[in-house]
Amino acid sequence: MKTLIGLTLLIGRSSAFTSSRSRLVSPISSNSISRRFQNNFSTTLNMAAKRVLVPIADDSEEIETTCITDTLTRFGAEVVVASVKADGELVCKMSRGVKMVADIPIDDATEQDWDLVALPGGMPGAEYLRDSAPLISILENQKASGKLYAAICAAPAIVLASKGLIGEGATCYPAPGLLEKMPAPVSVDVVVQGNVVTSKGPGTALKFAIALGEQLYGAEKAKAIADEMLV
């Protein structure tokens, strides 16, 4: 009899507990869970999808290269540095003697999709970029697909202008030998023209990189990164 009473009380308490839980916890439908998962998955994909290619050569400008790679990494981009050396060598001696090791040879970049291709300047580094057939093919694909590409310092004139990849109103390093190659250049630190971004040189490299980050991630994110970097 005592056992029966005990079981009855236990069942009663369990029922009351279950009833209390059912009042406190709202059911979540499978459709709601699915929508949340899809939204989160879509956001993750959008964040992970920003892939940036930075081609370099011997005598590329190291300040510009580092500003591009460092800043866009802070934005959350996947930044890949590619050497345009014909022999596939990854180590490049930059314009002021700093040695940089690329992630891949440029040939490995040709079959990949890029949200942005950003060219540093430096001489004769920009000429080596210009003479890289795989890189020019990648840039032409960016243009044809309306995707972002950019250049700074000597690269707008030496690479983009020489290959018909830039129009009037862009900017470059303000030297006579470069300005003459540009179609109606302007004296502005950073110029955004649709999917093409250009800039002047080492002293404007951080502004350039922030502008690229803004094109990829939006103005709010760009302001937050710029504030963190004291730009």
N, C-alpha and C positions, 0 to 999 in steps of 0.2 A: 504493500500500500504506500509506504514511504517512497519507494522507487518510482511508482506511478505518479505520485504528486510531484516529485522532483523533475521528472520528464515533462510533465505538463507545464511547470513553471519555466523550464528551459525553452520549451517550444514557444511559450508565450513571449518570453524575452526576445527570442530570435525573430519572431514575427514583428514585434514592435520595432526592433533594430532595422529590419528590412524595410518596414514602412517608413521609418524616419529617413533612411538613406534615399528612398524613392522620392521623398518630398524635397530633399536637399540637392540631389544631383539631377540635372536636366539631361535627357538622352541626346546623344550626338548622332545624327544620321550618317549613313555611309556616304551620301552625296556631299555632305558638309566636309567630311574628312577628305574625300577625293578632291574637292575644290581647294582646300587648304594645301594639300600635298602638291597639286598642280601649280598653285601660285608660288609656293616655296621653291619648287623644282624649277619653275620658269625664272624666278629671281636669281637662283644659283647659276643657271645656265647663262643668263645675261651678264652676270658678274664674271663668270669664268671665260666668256667668249671673247673678251678683249685681248687680242693677240697682236703684239707689236714686233715688227722686224726692224732691227737697226744694223744696216750693213756698214762694215768698216774695211779699211785697207791700210797698208803702210802710209804714214803721213796724213792720216785722218786727224782731225782736231780733237784732242782728248777732253778738253773742258766741255765742249758741245756734246760729245759722245756720252760722257758721264752724267751730265745734266739730264739728257734725254732718258737714259736707262734708269738712273736713280729715281728721278721724279715720277716717272710712269709706273715704276714698281711700287712706289708709295700710294699711288692711286689704286693699286690692285691688279694692274695689267700683268700678263705673262710676257715678259720682254725677252726676245731672242736676238743675240748678236751673231751676225754672220760675216765671215771673212770672204772677200771677193778674190782672194789670191787664186790664181789659175791652178796652182799645184795642190790646192786644198789645205795649205798650211793655215793653222788657226791663230798663231801668234802674229800680231801686227805691232810694228814699232811706230808709234804715233808721231805727230808733227814735232813734239818737244821731247821726244826720246822715251816717253813712257811706253811700256810694253803691255798690251792688252791681249787676253786670250778669248777668242770668239767661241761661241757655243757650237756652231755648225759651219761647214762650208756653204757658200751661197747656193750651190747646186741642190743641196738638201732642202732649200726653202722654196724651190720653184713649184712643187706640187702641193704646197700647203696654203691655207687660207689665212689672210692677214687683215685685221681691222685697220691697221695703220702701218705704213712703211715710212720711217723717218731717217733722213740722210744727214749726217754731220758734214761739216765743211773740212777745211784744211787743204793745203796744196803741197805736193801734187796729189794728195789723197782723193780729192774730188774727181780728178782726171781718171784715176784708177776705177772709181765707181762708174764713171761715164763709159769706160771701156769694157765693163762687165756685161756681156750679153745676157746672162741669166738675170741679173738685177734689172736691166732695162725691160726685159720681158715681164718681170713681176710688176714693175711700175706701170707698164702699159695695161696690164690686166687690172690694176687698181683703178686707173683712169676709166677704162671701158666699163667697169662694174660700178662706178660711182663711189668707190671706197676711198678712204682717206690716205693721202700721202703728203709728205712734207720734206722741206730742205732748209738748211741754214748756212749762212756765210757764203762760201764760194759755190756750194752745191746747187743753189737755184739757177745760177748762170751757167756753170760748167756742165751740170747733168740735165736739169729739167729743161732749160731753154734750148740747149743743143739738140734735144730729142723731141721738141714740140710738145712738151708736157706742161707748159706754163703759158699763161696769157699776159696781157697788159695789167699793170697795177700791182705786181708782186714786188718783193724787196730782196736784197742780197747784201753782201759785204760792200761797203761804198768805196770801191777802188775802180779807177778808170778802166782797167782791163776787163773787169767783170760787168760793170754797169752797161758798157757798150753791147754786151751780149744779150741783155735783157730787153724785152719789148716794153717800153714806157715804164721803167721802174719807179717806185715811190720811196721816199725817205721816211719809213715808219719801222719801228722796232719789230713788230709782228703783224703780218697780214694774213687774214683768213678769207679765202675766196672759195666758197662752196666746200669742196672736198680737198682743196689744196691750201697748205699753210707754209708761209715762208718767213724767214727772220734774218737779221743782219749779221750776227757773229757771236763770239764768246761772251761779250758783255750782255747780250740779250738772250742767252741760252736758257736761263731759268724761266723768263717770261714765255719763251717759245715752248718749253716743256709743259708749263702750266696751261697754256692755250691748247696744246695737244690733249692734255688730260681733260680739259673742259669739253672738247669735241667728242671725246669718248664717253665721259661720265657725267657731263652736265655742269652747270655753273655753280650749283650748291656745293658739290664735291670739290670743285676746283678752288672755291673760296676757302673751304676747310683745310685743304692741303697747303694752299698758299699761306694761310695764317700760321699753320704748324711750322712751316719752313721760314717764316718771317720775311716773306717776299712782299 
